[in-house]
Amino acid sequence: MTFVIGQSIICGVTPREAAARLRQTSEERQEQVVEAAIREFAERGYEAASTAAIAERAGISQPYIYALFPSKRDLFLAAYDRVQGRIRATFREAARGARSPEEALGKMGMTYPELIADRYELLMQLQAYAASADPEIHAHCARGFRALADDVRQLSGATPRKVAEFFAAGMLANVTTVLGIPELCAPLWEEKHGAADLQAKPATADPHAAA
C-alpha cells in the first residue's frame, strides 16, 4: 500500500485511482493466463501441462501464476469454466425469442458448430472429461455440465428425452469435429437448421382454405 500511495503521488493520481489501476491490471493478467491455460491444457492435458509453459504463453513469470491461482488444478477449473461459460452465454442468446421447444433447441444447436470450430476450446472440454479421475475435477465438471443441461432444459422447455437427444448430438459433433470427419454429423445440423427455420416462420393463412 505504501508503494501504491508513493507511486500515486508521483503520477498525480489519488491512492484510490492507483489501487483501481493495479486491480485492473491484475484482472487483465488473469484473463491472459486463463486464455493461455486453455491452449496449454487443450494441447497437453491436465497432467502433462505445466504452469511454466502457461506462464510463457501468457508472457508472465511462473511465480505470478500462483499469485492469481492457488494451484494448477484451480487454473484448470477456471479454464474449463471459461469454455463452459461461453457455451452457456451463446445458448442463452440463441434461444431468445424462440416460440417452441423445437425452435429453441434448433437455434441453440445451430450455434454449436461455430463454438467447437475453435479447436482449443473443443479440446479443453474433452480434456476436462479425461481428467475426471481427479475427484475435485470430477465433481466440478459434473456440476458444470449439469448446469449447462439445466440451462438447455429451462431455455427450451423441452422434454427430458429431447434434451438428452440434444446433448447426444453435441457429443457426436465433438467427436467428429476433433477427428476431422464432420461430414458424419453434417446431416444432423442440416436437419436442425431446417426445423429451426420452419419453426421461426410465421403461420400464414391458406388462401384456398375458404374455398
C-alpha positions in Angstrom: 0.0 0.0 0.0 2.9 2.4 0.8 4.2 1.7 -2.7 0.8 2.4 -4.3 0.5 5.7 -2.3 4.0 6.7 -3.2 3.5 6.0 -6.9 0.2 7.8 -6.9 1.8 11.0 -5.6 4.5 10.8 -8.3 1.9 10.1 -11.1 -0.6 12.7 -9.9 -3.4 10.3 -9.1 -5.2 9.5 -5.9 -4.4 6.3 -3.9 -7.9 5.1 -4.8 -7.3 5.5 -8.5 -3.9 3.9 -8.2 -5.4 0.9 -6.4 -8.1 0.6 -9.1 -5.5 0.6 -11.9 -3.5 -2.0 -10.1 -6.6 -4.2 -9.7 -7.5 -3.8 -13.3 -4.0 -4.9 -14.3 -4.4 -7.9 -12.2 -7.7 -8.8 -13.7 -6.3 -8.3 -17.2 -3.4 -10.6 -16.3 -5.8 -13.2 -15.0 -7.7 -13.1 -18.3 -4.4 -13.6 -20.2 -3.5 -16.5 -18.0 -6.8 -18.3 -18.4 -6.7 -18.0 -22.2 -3.1 -19.3 -22.2 -4.2 -22.1 -19.9 -7.0 -23.2 -22.3 -4.4 -23.6 -25.1 -1.9 -25.4 -23.0 -4.3 -27.8 -21.3 -6.1 -28.4 -24.6 -2.9 -29.5 -26.2 -1.2 -31.4 -23.4 -4.0 -32.4 -20.9 -4.1 -31.7 -17.2 -1.3 -33.9 -16.0 1.2 -33.1 -18.8 0.6 -29.3 -18.9 2.9 -27.2 -16.8 2.4 -23.8 -15.2 5.8 -22.8 -16.5 4.6 -23.3 -20.1 1.3 -21.5 -19.3 3.3 -18.6 -17.9 5.4 -18.5 -21.0 2.3 -18.4 -23.2 0.9 -15.6 -21.1 4.1 -13.6 -21.0 4.5 -13.6 -17.3 6.7 -15.3 -14.7 5.7 -18.7 -13.3 5.5 -17.4 -9.6 2.9 -14.8 -10.7 0.6 -17.7 -11.8 0.4 -18.7 -8.2 -0.4 -15.2 -7.1 -3.5 -15.5 -9.3 -4.5 -19.1 -8.9 -3.6 -21.2 -5.8 -2.8 -24.4 -7.8 -2.7 -25.9 -11.3 -6.0 -27.6 -10.5 -7.6 -24.2 -9.8 -6.3 -22.8 -13.1 -7.6 -25.9 -14.9 -11.0 -25.5 -13.5 -11.0 -21.8 -14.4 -10.1 -22.7 -18.0 -13.0 -25.2 -18.0 -15.4 -22.7 -16.6 -14.4 -20.1 -19.2 -15.2 -22.6 -22.0 -18.5 -23.7 -20.4 -19.4 -20.1 -19.7 -19.1 -19.2 -23.4 -21.3 -22.1 -24.4 -24.0 -21.1 -21.9 -23.9 -17.5 -22.9 -24.2 -18.4 -26.6 -27.1 -20.7 -25.9 -29.0 -18.1 -23.9 -28.7 -15.6 -26.7 -29.6 -18.1 -29.4 -32.8 -19.2 -27.6 -34.0 -15.7 -27.1 -37.4 -15.2 -28.7 -37.9 -18.9 -29.6 -41.6 -19.8 -29.8 -41.4 -23.5 -29.2 -39.1 -26.1 -27.6 -38.2 -27.3 -31.1 -37.2 -23.9 -32.3 -35.2 -23.2 -29.1 -33.3 -26.4 -29.4 -32.8 -25.9 -33.1 -31.4 -22.3 -32.6 -29.1 -23.4 -29.8 -27.9 -26.4 -31.8 -27.1 -24.3 -34.8 -24.6 -22.2 -32.8 -22.6 -25.2 -31.6 -20.6 -25.9 -34.8 -19.1 -22.4 -34.6 -18.4 -22.8 -30.9 -16.4 -26.0 -31.4 -14.7 -24.6 -34.5 -12.2 -23.3 -32.0 -10.1 -26.4 -31.7 -8.6 -25.4 -28.4 -12.0 -24.8 -26.7 -13.2 -28.1 -28.0 -10.2 -30.0 -26.8 -10.4 -28.2 -23.4 -13.9 -29.7 -23.0 -12.6 -33.2 -23.8 -9.5 -32.8 -21.6 -11.8 -31.9 -18.7 -13.6 -35.2 -19.1 -10.3 -37.1 -19.4 -9.1 -35.6 -16.2 -12.2 -36.6 -14.2 -10.2 -39.3 -12.4 -9.2 -36.4 -10.1 -12.1 -36.2 -7.6 -12.2 -32.4 -7.4 -12.1 -32.0 -11.2 -14.8 -34.7 -11.5 -17.1 -33.0 -9.1 -16.6 -29.5 -10.5 -17.0 -30.6 -14.1 -20.1 -32.7 -13.3 -21.7 -29.6 -11.7 -20.8 -27.5 -14.7 -22.2 -30.0 -17.2 -25.4 -30.4 -15.2 -25.7 -26.6 -15.1 -25.5 -26.5 -18.9 -28.1 -29.2 -19.2 -30.4 -27.3 -16.8 -29.9 -24.2 -18.9 -30.9 -26.0 -22.1 -34.0 -27.5 -20.4 -35.1 -24.2 -18.9 -34.4 -22.2 -22.1 -36.2 -24.6 -24.4 -38.9 -26.1 -22.2 -38.2 -29.4 -24.0 -38.9 -32.8 -22.6 -36.0 -34.7 -20.8 -35.9 -37.1 -23.9 -35.4 -34.1 -26.3 -32.8 -32.6 -24.1 -30.9 -35.9 -23.9 -31.0 -36.1 -27.7 -29.7 -32.6 -28.0 -26.7 -33.4 -25.8 -26.1 -36.7 -27.7 -26.0 -34.8 -30.9 -23.5 -32.4 -29.3 -21.2 -35.2 -28.2 -21.3 -36.6 -31.7 -20.3 -33.2 -33.0 -17.4 -33.1 -30.6 -16.0 -36.4 -31.6 -16.5 -36.0 -35.4 -15.0 -32.5 -35.3 -11.9 -33.4 -33.3 -11.3 -36.4 -35.5 -11.7 -34.3 -38.7 -14.7 -36.1 -40.0 -17.5 -33.5 -39.6 -19.4 -34.9 -42.6 -20.7 -37.7 -40.4 -22.5 -35.1 -38.3 -23.4 -32.7 -41.1 -26.9 -34.2 -41.9 -27.9 -33.7 -38.3 -27.1 -29.9 -38.5 -28.9 -29.6 -41.8 -32.0 -31.2 -40.3 -31.8 -29.0 -37.2 -31.4 -25.9 -39.4 -34.4 -26.8 -41.5 -36.5 -27.4 -38.3 -35.4 -24.1 -36.8 -36.2 -22.2 -39.9 -39.6 -23.9 -40.2 -40.5 -23.1 -36.6 -39.3 -19.5 -37.0 -41.6 -18.8 -40.0 -44.9 -17.1 -39.0 -48.0 -19.1 -39.8 -49.8 -17.9 -43.0 -53.4 -18.4 -43.9 -54.1 -20.9 -46.6 -55.6 -18.9 -49.5 -57.7 -21.9 -50.6 -59.0 -22.7 -47.0 -62.2 -20.7 -47.5 -62.8 -22.1 -51.0 
